[in-house]
Amino acid sequence: MAHSPRRSRVVRIHRFINTKEKLDIVKWNVRNINHIGKLHQVDHEFMKCTLDIFVLTETRCKNTGKDTLDQGNVYIYSGRTDGVGREGVGIMMTPRAEKALSEWRAVKSRLLVTKFKSKECNKSIKVYYASTK
């Protein structure tokens, strides 16, 4: 069973997309998003929290990619390219946040870089996962 994200990890960034809106970001260690139904469950939690961005770690994704989910949210992920389901990071975002997405790059299985643009300035979100083992 998935653990719900902690509200204490919410970061509010003002003037991210424009000066009149704020963007809420949460980090969640999902511990394997490859299980049947887990991505749907994460998407459901994302919608319940009314957030703009979920930063996901320990996803254990295979390969890299960008998918549009049933609710319209976008999931970008970076994982190992050798087919092994270990490590992995991702970012889930609303269609509103995706409109500001200018580029993304999967650097390694533990590092994903996203860049967002707005009228005022550009912002980057780097998702990095360091194992404690």
MDAnalysis code that builds the backbone (N, CA, C; Angstrom):
import MDAnalysis as mda
import numpy as np

u = mda.Universe.empty(399, n_residues=133, atom_resindex=np.repeat(np.arange(133), 3), trajectory=True)
u.add_TopologyAttr("name", ["N", "CA", "C"] * 133)
u.add_TopologyAttr("resid", np.arange(1, 134))
u.add_TopologyAttr("resname", ["MET", "ALA", "HIS", "SER", "PRO", "ARG", "ARG", "SER", "ARG", "VAL", "VAL", "ARG", "ILE", "HIS", "ARG", "PHE", "ILE", "ASN", "THR", "LYS", "GLU", "LYS", "LEU", "ASP", "ILE", "VAL", "LYS", "TRP", "ASN", "VAL", "ARG", "ASN", "ILE", "ASN", "HIS", "ILE", "GLY", "LYS", "LEU", "HIS", "GLN", "VAL", "ASP", "HIS", "GLU", "PHE", "MET", "LYS", "CYS", "THR", "LEU", "ASP", "ILE", "PHE", "VAL", "LEU", "THR", "GLU", "THR", "ARG", "CYS", "LYS", "ASN", "THR", "GLY", "LYS", "ASP", "THR", "LEU", "ASP", "GLN", "GLY", "ASN", "VAL", "TYR", "ILE", "TYR", "SER", "GLY", "ARG", "THR", "ASP", "GLY", "VAL", "GLY", "ARG", "GLU", "GLY", "VAL", "GLY", "ILE", "MET", "MET", "THR", "PRO", "ARG", "ALA", "GLU", "LYS", "ALA", "LEU", "SER", "GLU", "TRP", "ARG", "ALA", "VAL", "LYS", "SER", "ARG", "LEU", "LEU", "VAL", "THR", "LYS", "PHE", "LYS", "SER", "LYS", "GLU", "CYS", "ASN", "LYS", "SER", "ILE", "LYS", "VAL", "TYR", "TYR", "ALA", "SER", "THR", "LYS"])
u.atoms.positions = np.array([
    [0.839, -1.180, 0.000],
    [0.000, 0.000, 0.000],
    [0.878, 1.235, 0.000],
    [0.521, 2.234, -0.769],
    [1.323, 3.446, -0.890],
    [1.132, 4.330, 0.331],
    [2.183, 5.024, 0.667],
    [2.115, 5.989, 1.744],
    [1.738, 7.332, 1.153],
    [0.878, 8.050, 1.830],
    [0.473, 9.368, 1.353],
    [1.611, 10.353, 1.537],
    [1.719, 11.316, 0.644],
    [2.774, 12.315, 0.780],
    [2.532, 13.171, 2.011],
    [3.591, 13.586, 2.620],
    [3.478, 14.422, 3.811],
    [3.230, 15.863, 3.390],
    [2.262, 16.481, 3.992],
    [1.946, 17.870, 3.665],
    [3.072, 18.803, 4.110],
    [3.891, 18.368, 5.058],
    [4.975, 19.215, 5.530],
    [6.040, 19.431, 4.459],
    [6.011, 18.618, 3.422],
    [7.002, 18.760, 2.366],
    [6.521, 19.637, 1.218],
    [5.405, 20.304, 1.398],
    [4.884, 21.174, 0.349],
    [5.746, 22.421, 0.272],
    [6.164, 22.755, -0.921],
    [6.933, 23.968, -1.153],
    [6.085, 24.880, -2.016],
    [5.868, 26.068, -1.571],
    [5.078, 27.011, -2.345],
    [6.017, 27.986, -3.049],
    [5.923, 28.035, -4.354],
    [6.768, 28.927, -5.139],
    [5.863, 29.954, -5.796],
    [5.997, 31.185, -5.386],
    [5.199, 32.258, -5.965],
    [5.866, 32.760, -7.239],
    [5.082, 33.279, -8.134],
    [5.558, 33.840, -9.396],
    [6.245, 32.801, -10.264],
    [5.817, 31.574, -10.163],
    [6.441, 30.523, -10.951],
    [5.926, 30.537, -12.377],
    [4.631, 30.461, -12.513],
    [4.060, 30.526, -13.848],
    [3.727, 31.965, -14.197],
    [3.106, 32.681, -13.302],
    [2.967, 34.122, -13.443],
    [2.851, 34.734, -12.060],
    [2.837, 36.026, -11.969],
    [2.905, 36.694, -10.669],
    [1.641, 36.547, -9.849],
    [0.538, 36.153, -10.448],
    [-0.716, 36.062, -9.725],
    [-1.041, 34.656, -9.246],
    [-0.238, 33.688, -9.595],
    [-0.505, 32.302, -9.227],
    [0.671, 31.725, -8.463],
    [0.404, 30.681, -7.698],
    [1.474, 29.956, -7.025],
    [1.460, 28.524, -7.520],
    [2.564, 27.855, -7.370],
    [2.712, 26.477, -7.803],
    [3.095, 25.643, -6.595],
    [2.322, 24.601, -6.293],
    [2.610, 23.738, -5.152],
    [3.363, 22.504, -5.628],
    [4.442, 22.173, -4.908],
    [5.297, 21.040, -5.257],
    [5.453, 20.144, -4.031],
    [5.339, 18.825, -4.228],
    [5.540, 17.858, -3.156],
    [6.497, 16.780, -3.636],
    [7.369, 16.316, -2.751],
    [8.274, 15.201, -3.042],
    [7.725, 13.954, -2.362],
    [7.706, 12.826, -3.096],
    [7.169, 11.579, -2.547],
    [8.065, 10.421, -2.978],
    [8.526, 9.647, -2.013],
    [9.284, 8.436, -2.294],
    [8.268, 7.310, -2.478],
    [8.000, 6.934, -3.726],
    [6.904, 6.002, -4.018],
    [7.280, 4.525, -3.880],
    [8.565, 4.206, -3.840],
    [9.044, 2.837, -3.640],
    [8.513, 1.842, -4.661],
    [8.543, 2.161, -5.882],
    [8.222, 1.281, -7.013],
    [6.864, 1.617, -7.625],
    [6.905, 2.331, -8.702],
    [5.683, 2.729, -9.397],
    [5.287, 1.707, -10.465],
    [6.094, 0.646, -10.624],
    [5.842, -0.360, -11.653],
    [4.786, -1.395, -11.289],
    [4.404, -1.481, -10.016],
    [3.366, -2.432, -9.632],
    [2.057, -2.092, -10.333],
    [1.269, -3.106, -10.618],
    [-0.007, -2.900, -11.309],
    [-0.889, -1.972, -10.474],
    [-1.343, -0.900, -11.087],
    [-2.233, 0.047, -10.430],
    [-1.546, 1.126, -9.622],
    [-0.222, 1.027, -9.434],
    [0.478, 2.000, -8.586],
    [0.516, 3.393, -9.224],
    [0.758, 3.468, -10.523],
    [0.779, 4.766, -11.194],
    [-0.598, 5.426, -11.108],
    [-1.647, 4.634, -11.275],
    [-3.015, 5.150, -11.145],
    [-3.260, 5.655, -9.721],
    [-2.761, 4.926, -8.732],
    [-2.928, 5.321, -7.344],
    [-2.189, 6.631, -7.050],
    [-0.985, 6.768, -7.562],
    [-0.221, 8.004, -7.378],
    [-0.941, 9.170, -8.053],
    [-1.461, 8.931, -9.258],
    [-2.215, 9.964, -9.974],
    [-3.452, 10.374, -9.167],
    [-4.125, 9.406, -8.566],
    [-5.311, 9.682, -7.755],
    [-4.946, 10.529, -6.524],
    [-3.858, 10.169, -5.838],
    [-3.393, 10.953, -4.685],
    [-3.016, 12.370, -5.115],
    [-2.402, 12.472, -6.270],
    [-2.010, 13.763, -6.826],
    [-3.234, 14.654, -7.014],
    [-4.308, 14.092, -7.543],
    [-5.536, 14.855, -7.764],
    [-6.197, 15.237, -6.431],
    [-6.154, 14.348, -5.449],
    [-6.754, 14.639, -4.143],
    [-6.043, 15.785, -3.434],
    [-4.748, 15.872, -3.610],
    [-3.961, 16.900, -2.915],
    [-4.052, 18.267, -3.580],
    [-4.642, 18.336, -4.735],
    [-4.757, 19.577, -5.527],
    [-3.415, 20.307, -5.628],
    [-2.422, 19.569, -6.079],
    [-1.080, 20.115, -6.259],
    [-0.814, 20.355, -7.731],
    [0.279, 21.036, -8.013],
    [0.695, 21.264, -9.388],
    [1.784, 20.305, -9.826],
    [2.671, 19.951, -8.899],
    [3.797, 19.073, -9.246],
    [4.058, 18.089, -8.114],
    [4.234, 16.830, -8.478],
    [4.702, 15.766, -7.588],
    [6.107, 15.400, -8.068],
    [7.082, 15.478, -7.198],
    [8.420, 14.983, -7.491],
    [8.490, 13.586, -6.901],
    [8.785, 12.596, -7.729],
    [8.753, 11.194, -7.309],
    [10.151, 10.591, -7.317],
    [10.487, 9.890, -6.228],
    [11.787, 9.223, -6.149],
    [11.583, 7.736, -5.900],
    [12.631, 6.990, -6.170],
    [12.636, 5.526, -6.039],
    [11.466, 4.905, -6.812],
    [11.287, 5.366, -8.034],
    [10.178, 4.875, -8.863],
    [10.462, 3.509, -9.450],
    [11.727, 3.174, -9.613],
    [12.169, 1.912, -10.222],
    [11.654, 1.763, -11.660],
    [11.560, 2.892, -12.337],
    [11.123, 2.899, -13.740],
    [12.185, 2.262, -14.621],
    [11.734, 1.708, -15.707],
    [12.635, 1.193, -16.728],
    [12.598, 2.176, -17.891],
    [13.764, 2.594, -18.347],
    [13.910, 3.546, -19.453],
    [13.466, 4.951, -19.049],
    [13.302, 5.815, -20.017],
    [12.865, 7.184, -19.777],
    [11.690, 7.487, -20.698],
    [10.904, 8.482, -20.331],
    [9.794, 8.828, -21.197],
    [8.866, 9.860, -20.602],
    [7.823, 10.138, -21.366],
    [6.801, 11.107, -20.975],
    [5.451, 10.527, -21.371],
    [4.532, 10.418, -20.398],
    [3.207, 9.862, -20.640],
    [2.139, 10.823, -20.151],
    [1.023, 10.854, -20.870],
    [-0.156, 11.572, -20.400],
    [-1.090, 10.543, -19.777],
    [-1.494, 10.793, -18.546],
    [-2.304, 9.848, -17.785],
    [-3.794, 10.091, -18.026],
    [-4.633, 9.196, -17.502],
    [-6.080, 9.258, -17.712],
    [-6.700, 10.573, -17.252],
    [-6.217, 11.121, -16.146],
    [-6.768, 12.362, -15.604],
    [-6.263, 13.601, -16.346],
    [-5.373, 13.400, -17.336],
    [-4.806, 14.525, -18.078],
    [-3.473, 14.993, -17.537],
    [-3.045, 14.451, -16.400],
    [-1.748, 14.820, -15.839],
    [-0.633, 14.197, -16.667],
    [0.546, 14.777, -16.563],
    [1.702, 14.326, -17.334],
    [2.724, 13.725, -16.384],
    [3.283, 12.585, -16.760],
    [4.293, 11.893, -15.965],
    [5.560, 11.770, -16.802],
    [6.636, 12.398, -16.334],
    [7.948, 12.324, -16.982],
    [8.849, 11.519, -16.052],
    [9.586, 10.585, -16.601],
    [10.382, 9.710, -15.751],
    [11.740, 9.405, -16.364],
    [12.669, 9.069, -15.483],
    [14.019, 8.673, -15.868],
    [14.374, 7.430, -15.072],
    [14.754, 6.376, -15.783],
    [15.120, 5.125, -15.126],
    [16.297, 4.471, -15.810],
    [16.608, 3.304, -15.374],
    [17.737, 2.564, -15.948],
    [17.397, 2.117, -17.364],
    [18.386, 2.116, -18.218],
    [18.186, 1.715, -19.611],
    [18.528, 0.253, -19.859],
    [18.997, -0.455, -18.837],
    [19.356, -1.859, -19.014],
    [18.203, -2.807, -18.680],
    [17.007, -2.261, -18.449],
    [15.837, -3.092, -18.179],
    [15.673, -3.525, -16.743],
    [16.604, -3.143, -15.880],
    [16.529, -3.499, -14.466],
    [15.650, -2.469, -13.752],
    [14.700, -2.932, -12.971],
    [13.784, -2.046, -12.261],
    [14.316, -1.593, -10.920],
    [15.364, -0.787, -10.953],
    [15.937, -0.196, -9.738],
    [16.130, 1.287, -9.987],
    [16.249, 2.020, -8.896],
    [16.500, 3.456, -8.958],
    [15.307, 4.162, -9.607],
    [15.537, 5.230, -10.310],
    [14.482, 5.918, -11.030],
    [13.876, 7.094, -10.293],
    [13.615, 8.148, -11.045],
    [12.961, 9.351, -10.542],
    [11.919, 9.796, -11.553],
    [11.004, 10.628, -11.126],
    [9.986, 11.125, -12.037],
    [9.372, 12.405, -11.518],
    [8.567, 13.004, -12.360],
    [7.843, 14.205, -11.990],
    [6.459, 14.119, -12.624],
    [5.441, 14.336, -11.827],
    [4.065, 14.332, -12.310],
    [3.560, 15.760, -12.208],
    [2.877, 16.219, -13.245],
    [2.417, 17.609, -13.236],
    [1.044, 17.748, -13.873],
    [0.375, 18.802, -13.502],
    [-0.928, 19.115, -14.067],
    [-0.747, 19.654, -15.483],
    [-1.812, 19.660, -16.270],
    [-1.717, 20.284, -17.596],
    [-1.326, 21.765, -17.517],
    [-1.747, 22.448, -16.445],
    [-1.379, 23.860, -16.255],
    [0.130, 24.016, -16.099],
    [0.743, 23.139, -15.309],
    [2.193, 23.183, -15.128],
    [2.909, 22.766, -16.408],
    [2.330, 21.818, -17.153],
    [2.964, 21.371, -18.398],
    [3.023, 22.494, -19.425],
    [2.070, 23.400, -19.393],
    [2.087, 24.536, -20.331],
    [3.334, 25.391, -20.146],
    [3.856, 25.433, -18.928],
    [5.061, 26.210, -18.647],
    [6.340, 25.403, -18.868],
    [6.223, 24.095, -19.111],
    [7.391, 23.229, -19.311],
    [8.030, 23.544, -20.661],
    [9.285, 23.971, -20.627],
    [9.971, 24.280, -21.882],
    [10.847, 23.125, -22.351],
    [11.420, 22.376, -21.407],
    [12.210, 21.204, -21.789],
    [12.417, 20.306, -20.583],
    [12.757, 19.063, -20.865],
    [13.125, 18.118, -19.823],
    [14.212, 17.209, -20.356],
    [15.041, 16.709, -19.436],
    [16.155, 15.858, -19.847],
    [16.414, 14.819, -18.772],
    [16.435, 13.571, -19.174],
    [16.796, 12.481, -18.280],
    [18.311, 12.336, -18.334],
    [18.996, 12.790, -17.313],
    [20.459, 12.776, -17.294],
    [20.973, 11.385, -16.954],
    [20.455, 10.812, -15.888],
    [20.804, 9.467, -15.445],
    [19.560, 8.852, -14.835],
    [19.663, 7.610, -14.393],
    [18.509, 6.948, -13.790],
    [18.106, 7.586, -12.463],
    [18.985, 8.368, -11.877],
    [18.697, 9.040, -10.608],
    [18.637, 10.557, -10.744],
    [18.636, 11.068, -11.962],
    [18.636, 12.519, -12.157],
    [17.775, 12.913, -13.352],
    [16.825, 13.783, -13.097],
    [15.916, 14.307, -14.118],
    [15.888, 15.826, -13.977],
    [16.065, 16.532, -15.069],
    [16.065, 17.995, -15.052],
    [14.890, 18.495, -15.889],
    [14.085, 19.362, -15.298],
    [12.978, 19.990, -16.021],
    [13.149, 21.490, -15.968],
    [12.764, 22.156, -17.051],
    [12.862, 23.610, -17.110],
    [11.495, 24.177, -17.459],
    [11.113, 25.201, -16.703],
    [9.835, 25.864, -16.890],
    [10.087, 27.321, -17.220],
    [9.241, 27.885, -18.060],
    [9.405, 29.288, -18.421],
    [8.154, 30.070, -18.033],
    [8.361, 31.321, -17.746],
    [7.260, 32.236, -17.465],
    [7.652, 33.609, -17.994],
    [6.766, 34.545, -17.863],
    [7.056, 35.895, -18.351],
    [8.178, 36.548, -17.549],
    [8.218, 36.270, -16.238],
    [9.181, 36.939, -15.371],
    [10.569, 36.304, -15.414],
    [10.625, 34.969, -15.303],
    [11.922, 34.285, -15.273],
    [11.717, 32.796, -15.525],
    [12.794, 32.113, -15.780],
    [12.761, 30.666, -15.984],
    [13.166, 29.969, -14.689],
    [12.589, 28.776, -14.464],
    [12.897, 27.990, -13.267],
    [13.247, 26.578, -13.690],
    [14.099, 25.950, -12.902],
    [14.441, 24.545, -13.119],
    [14.084, 23.745, -11.878],
    [13.606, 22.536, -12.103],
    [13.408, 21.590, -11.010],
    [14.268, 20.385, -11.353],
    [15.200, 20.085, -10.471],
    [16.073, 18.937, -10.649],
    [15.649, 17.874, -9.652],
    [15.316, 16.712, -10.166],
    [14.915, 15.597, -9.317],
    [16.112, 14.667, -9.210],
    [16.630, 14.528, -8.004],
    [17.790, 13.683, -7.779],
    [17.498, 12.748, -6.629],
    [17.823, 11.490, -6.805],
    [17.616, 10.489, -5.768],
    [18.949, 9.849, -5.422],
    [19.340, 9.944, -4.157],
    [20.574, 9.315, -3.683],
    [20.193, 8.199, -2.718],
    [20.596, 7.005, -3.029],
    [20.288, 5.857, -2.186],
    [21.002, 5.952, -0.853],
    [20.386, 5.444, 0.179],
    [21.010, 5.444, 1.504],
    [21.778, 4.157, 1.768],
    [21.815, 3.267, 0.781],
    [22.524, 1.988, 0.958],
    [24.008, 2.157, 0.814],
])
